[in-house]
Amino acid sequence: MHPDESTRLTELVEKIGLLRRDMQHKGDLDKYEARVARIEHKLTALAEAIAERDPELAASLRTAWRLPARTLAFRNAEHRKADGDPR
């Protein structure tokens, strides 16, 4: 997979993971539990298929789903470094 496509796919999974986390914090996740479980199932199957060719991307997808805030924080830190922000 092209690196740009890998990045965009990881960011998409991260956004879905953040939505899941927000729903969980608001107490709305129970209403959509079955749908979220199906999304997780499809994502796991996708990561397993990708793992054969690109284990690093598969790990990124799994992390973006499980810990979306962490992946977002790391990406934001990388952007700040690239922009010369000392934080």
Order of alpha helices (4+ residues) and beta strands (2+ residues): alpha-alpha-alpha-alpha
